[in-house]
Amino acid sequence: MVIQSEFPPVEILDVPIHDAVLGRAQEYGDRPALVDGVSGREISYAQLDGMSRRMAAGFAESGIKHGDTIALYSPNTIIYPAVFYGATRAGATVTTVNALYTANELHKQLVDSKAKLLVTISLFLPVATAAVEGTDVEEILVCDAAEGYRSVMDLMATTAPEPVVEIDPANDVAVLPYSSGTTGAAKGVMLTHRNIATNISQAEPTIQVGENERIIAILPFFHIYGLTVLMNLPLRLGATVVVLPKFDLEQFLTVLDEQKITRAFVAPPIVLALAKHPAVDNVDLSALKYVTCAAAPLDGDLAEACAKRLGLHAVLQAYGMTELSPGTHSVPQDAIDPPSGAVGKLFPSTEMRLVGADGDDVPEGESGEIWIRGPQVMKGYLGRPAETDATIDPDGWLHTGDIGRVDERGYLYVVDRVKELIKYHGYQVPPAELEAVLLTDDRIADAAVIGVQAEGNEVPKAFVVPMPGVSLTAEDVIQYVAERVAPYKKIRQVEFIDAVPKAASGKILRRELRAREATRE
């Protein structure tokens, strides 16, 4: 059965992303668009619009043409949006690079994307200079200042005219993020101007950002979640975005308080901190009205604990993936009694199917792989037609690899990844479900679960980070979970670790834990 959205269809935005976002910038004028959460420096909407236009002129003068690729390798800064929209105004594709990448990882992305310019910060120059050897990169630019390198401020000083570029929103790739590689090699995800511009519009009915809101940008802009909900969406709607370069809990809480932040888009590790960390009691978060969590599974009990502590009616969830620009679902912020653990309702102009292993739609109320069709579906993987065809079928359905179910109110619940499920004596055990149970234990700060081989069978193993100063044994953990789950889901092995490996988005990197296990075999 094809599931349709309950929301009215939205207009397909066949416009370049910079026009979709900054089309009203001059109208917003002196209103702060971006605020540096560390220094307090501000950039107004009029300034951001002007900077992006001068940046485009500078890129064009540097030889960037329609269809070229610019790599943006930087943490969050208030200059990041100006570089991004300046590049797209020049007709370029922006490949956003993980700020935590090594030189080898960056090199692979530069080669694969065929980037001609690399824009970074001075702190990242050792990695950047090592990475560009043997690539098409003609110049490294910095967003701040470094001897021997041009800065983007030098680009903006040009007197050259703003380039006139004919952009085809339906086919021209605006942004080329790379999928996290949690299930294989990282791939360039081709998202067109139409893909990401329309997806902003699709998000608006459920994520109703107001012009007077102040939003904290703690998730990385290089990740599609951060790019969409912390940059494109709020700047299109006239809100003020307060930017932080990385997540530091004390700094994050201080900025929430001092900047009177009204809305926070976060990942599960931040929800965990907000729910459990004692430092939260030392700040005034009364201005904070909405917290939305996405990028990785969030347990309903943890969400409720966080909401109760912050005095919110709920911690809202959302769902999507890079290949979907990224959004398909979110819990409406005005929802009455949203169900615990749900990731939301289907975006407008989006269709969904839940499909079983046999390729048929599952009966109502049962779980199946989530398939999505809509204007936010990616153009494809760069240079990988076979992998594109394996992900998007001939009827336009994108097979997400996530397992979900829908309740009678139309809310989606994501159970786990198809490839992450643990097969124990024929039973399917979702790691995310066990992780959620573990996090309800006040003695546990964080946890991750994978399947490991034991006595010829795959069994659940928990990697546990104890709370500081707490005495906790493996038997304590095993017993705690056993009292709360069916017998076949029980944790069979426990290992205590200092930290759970996670991507910048907050997603648990189970592949690293599996690699750790493989070295012991």
C-alpha positions, 0 to 999 in steps of 0.5 A: 500500500502506498502511504500518502502524506496528510499535508497538502502538496507543496510547490516544487521549487525549481529555483537555485538554492541561493535564491530559495534561501536568500530571496528575501534577504534584502527585505530582512535587511539589518536583521542578524542572520548569523551570530558567532556564538564564541565572539559575538560577531554578527552578519546581517541578512543584507550583508550575507546576500552581498557577501555571497554575490561578491564571493561568486564574482571572486570564484568566477574571476578565479576560473570557476565555471558552471559545473565545476566543484568546490570542496568546503572543508571547515567546521561551522563558522559564520562565513560558511554560508557565504562561501556555500551560496557564493559557490552555487551562485557561480554555478559550482557544486559544493562538496561538503567535507567532514571536518574530522577527516584525515588527509587520506579521507579528504584526498579520496573525496577530492579525487572522486568529486574532481574538486578544483578549489578547496576552501578550508581554515588555517587550522586545517591546512596541514591536512589540506595540503597533504590531501591535495597532492595528485588531485585536480585542486588548483588552489587552497583558500582559507576562511580566516587568514594564513601566510601564503594563502588567499582568503575568501575575504580576498575573493570578496574584494574583487571588483569583477561583476557578479557572474550570470549563470544559467542554472537548471535546478532539476539537473544541476547538482548544488551540493555533493555530500558524501554518505557516512559509509557506515554500510560501505565506502563513502559515496558522493550523493548528488543533490540538485538545486530542486532537491534541496530547495523543495525539501526546505519547503516540504519541512515548513508545515511541521517545522514552523520556524518563526522570523523572531527565533534564535536557533543554535547551530551546533550540528555540522553544516557539512552534514546534510542535516545541519546544512538543511535545518541549521542553514537553509531552512532558518535563513529562508525564513528570516530567523537568527542562527547562532553558530558554534564550531563544535559541541562542547557541553559547557559552551553549548549550555552557556550559549543557549542561556546567554543568546536566549536560544528558542530552538535547538536541532540536535542529535541523540548524544546531545539529548542524552546530555540534556537529560542526564548531565548535572551542568544543565541545572546551572543555566536558564533554558526558559527561552528554549521552546523546541528541541528536535532530534534526528540523524540517529535513533532516539529512544522514547523514554530518553526523549521524555526524560529530556522534555520533562527536565527542560519543561518542554511538551516533547522532544520532537523527532525527525527522519531522513537520510542524505539521499533524501535531501534529507527529510521525509518525516518530522513530528509536527511542533503543534502535535497534541500528545505526540507518541513516544519514540515516533520520528514523525509524519510524512512530509507533503508531496512524499509517498512511502511504502513499507516492504517485506523481504519478499518485495511485497508491502507488509500488512498494516501495523507491521514492520518493513523496509521504508521506501520513499518517492518524492521530489527530494530523492537524490539524482544518484551517486556520483559515478556509481550507476550500478549502486544508484540503480540498486538504491532507486528502483525503476519506479522511482522508489528509494530503498532506505535500508531502514525498517519501520512501522506506521501507527494508526495516527500516521506516525512512523517508528524506525526500528533499525537498519536492515543490515544492522539487525542481529539474527539470534536463533532465527529471531531479529534483534534490533541493536537500537532497541537494546541501546535504548534500554541500556540508556534508561539505566542511571548507571550508564552514560552511553552504550552501543550494541552489535552482533558477535559470533559465539558458539556458532550463533550471532549474539548481542554484545553491549559496549558500555560507558559507565557513569563517572564514579559508578561501580558496574559489572557486566552481570549488572548490565546483563541482568538489567536488560534481561528484566526488560526484554524478551529472552531472545533479545538479552545481552549476552556479552558486555565490554566497558569502554571509554567512549562510543565511536560516533559520526559527527551526526551522532550516529553510532559507528558500529562498523568500528566496533565490529572491526574491533571485534574482528581483530580478536578473532 
